[in-house]
Amino acid sequence: MKAVLMDGFGGVEVMKIGEADKPVAAEGQVLLKVHATSVNRPDLVQRMGNYPPPPGDSTILGLEVAGVIEELGAGVTGWKVGDRVMTLVGGGSYAEFAVAYASHLMPIPESMSFEEAACVCESYITAFLNLFMVGGLKDNNTAIIHGGGGGVNMAGVQLCKALVPNTKLIVTASPDKLDRVKGMGVDLVVNFKENPDFTEIVKEFTNKKGVDVILDHVGAKYLAPNMNSLGYAGRLVIIGVISGIKAELNLALMMVKRQQIIGSVLRSRPVKDKGEIVAEFIRTALPKFADRTIVPIIEKVFTLDQVVEAHRMMEEDRHFGKIVIKIA
Ligand SMILES: NC(=O)c1ccc[n+]([C@@H]2O[C@H](COP(=O)([O-])OP(=O)(O)OC[C@H]3O[C@@H](n4cnc5c(N)ncnc54)[C@H](OP(=O)(O)O)[C@@H]3O)[C@@H](O)[C@H]2O)c1
């Protein structure tokens, strides 16, 4: 099968289109014909050699598939060959075929294209898991989502608007993306280039109360402003560390304010855990995609042969929402 292969680790130039063996569905898995996948920031980190796939998963890049079931592995029930599905994979979606666990499959609603479906699993499930299941965001809460314009972050905004519309949302964004983020109904947009310390802005906006939940992928540089912006019993959920991994923490303040810092990763969770997260997502969020309350924001659709350009677009932060790779 055709796939994106790598000559070692490094810049976009290490990616090459080549031939790989078609994967085989093990017990509890299905073989999928991949129609579309999308670029996620962790793909770039993996390409650089800093995010290896969990043991047993494909070493080919790509974390999500929108496609059609080609074959059922032993013991798979409830699905049939030809079903249109979208799913998380531990790796391997930058290829014509990939395998996935049946317990991670979601039906693609009739109203969605393969390109739209290719945006859902990694970004929206990451945002859903960390804002609601881990972060415990509920009615009338205030939240900060960092990085307006990014895939996970825009997914978070759309999910809050659709599932808990009375959330007060603060989003940080770079200058050229501020207006578009504001246009999504966000309550306060903060220019992160001008305000690397956003504490005072958040304090003023929340009448000194602070926020209930923060979804953060910036890491070290934002630890202090995040903790200073968090209210009593607030939760800081860290899903990325783009600015570094080491920072100083005021433990006394954290204790007195009963705050929690939670690290969270989706890819390396046990298969069973991911199945439970997917089941909750199907129950709660999927109907909002089916009725088009939530429509994934797609910056551009590339072909597999254009994978270098697709990665370059993300590397240079020229996207708003998702970058899709169409394969079939
Ligand atoms: N833990 C998990 O399970 C998990 C799963 C998926 C992704 N992630 C992580 O989540 C993050 C987002 O992934 P993605 O695929 O959505 O990538 P993405 O589309 O490239 O989004 C990244 C966003 O970060 C913004 N950003 C850069 N510097 C910032 C700063 N100082 N403050 C606030 N925002 C800043 C960028 O804004 P501009 O474009 O405006 O510069 C961009 O919109 C990555 O760090 C990724 O590794 C974690």
The ligand as an ORCA input file, in Angstrom:
! r2SCAN-3c Opt
* xyz 0 1
  N      -2.236     15.354     25.550
  C      -2.909     14.941     24.488
  O      -3.570     13.906     24.519
  C      -2.848     15.736     23.215
  C      -3.554     15.324     22.072
  C      -3.504     16.134     20.927
  C      -2.768     17.311     20.939
  N      -2.086     17.649     22.060
  C      -1.290     18.888     22.131
  O      -2.204     19.964     21.997
  C      -1.548     21.040     21.344
  C      -2.371     21.505     20.149
  O      -2.363     20.500     19.151
  P      -3.040     20.801     17.743
  O      -2.933     19.560     16.942
  O      -4.357     21.422     17.952
  O      -1.988     21.872     17.157
  P      -2.226     23.256     16.370
  O      -3.421     23.139     15.499
  O      -0.929     23.571     15.733
  O      -2.528     24.306     17.519
  C      -1.496     24.867     18.294
  C      -1.904     26.260     18.671
  O      -1.045     26.734     19.698
  C      -1.020     28.131     19.589
  N       0.072     28.716     20.363
  C       1.384     28.798     20.054
  N       2.042     29.457     21.035
  C       1.130     29.804     21.969
  C       1.169     30.517     23.191
  N       2.312     30.997     23.705
  N       0.021     30.722     23.876
  C      -1.138     30.247     23.403
  N      -1.253     29.552     22.253
  C      -0.136     29.334     21.539
  C      -0.916     28.354     18.100
  O      -1.436     29.640     17.840
  P      -1.010     30.483     16.515
  O      -1.272     29.589     15.368
  O      -1.912     31.633     16.541
  O       0.432     30.799     16.707
  C      -1.812     27.259     17.532
  O      -3.103     27.761     17.288
  C      -0.144     20.544     20.961
  O       0.765     20.986     21.942
  C      -0.293     19.031     21.002
  O       0.913     18.365     21.251
  C      -2.121     16.896     23.191
*
